[in-house]
Amino acid sequence: MTNAKKVAFLLADGFEDSEMKNPFDEMVKNGHETVIISERAGEELKGKKGTIVYTSHLSIDEAKASDYAAVIIPGGSSPGKLMDNEKVQQFVQEADSAGITIAAICHGPQILAAAGVLEGRTLTSYPGIASEVEKVGGRFIDKKVVVDQNLITSRTPEDEPAFISEILEKIGVNAW
């Protein structure tokens, strides 16, 4: 298991259940170490549909972007709760500067927009936030998955297979 990578999930209450569960389960299945980062460590975070609950491992105050091979940002109302947090913004800025894979689905790109990392980048998101993406210099395209350098973005739960596939393509598979 020498190629196992650490993968961070930026999460708050009200995330889109499947957009957290499916990528999380796939990272575990493929031998990667998963770390859930929220505003507080040990926080119980519930999906908006109520089908799943996670407990955060680390607070954003303790997290260093350089510790991770990838950062995954599920959608739902979670990104809206994290996007104004300066530590979350700094974490994303550091990850982006270092070329670390950042994968955001649905409303996830709201955090990227708030962190100011979308200028001149091409991405997709939940169509309802396309104007937020464009307002900060991003170029919105309505496709299942868009890869622009280290950014991987998708629109909705229906796009999860393509989204997960691109993440694994970037960081590799470590399953036996």
Salt bridges, closest charged atoms under 4 A:
GLU16 OE1 - LYS48 NZ 3.11
GLU16 OE2 - LYS49 NZ 2.44
ASP25 OD2 - LYS21 NZ 2.48
GLU26 OE2 - LYS29 NZ 2.98
GLU43 OE2 - ARG40 NH2 2.94
GLU44 OE2 - LYS46 NZ 3.39
ASP96 OD1 - ARG121 NH1 3.22
ASP142 OD1 - ARG155 NH1 2.97
ASP148 OD1 - ARG121 NE 3.64
ASP159 OD2 - ARG155 NE 2.86
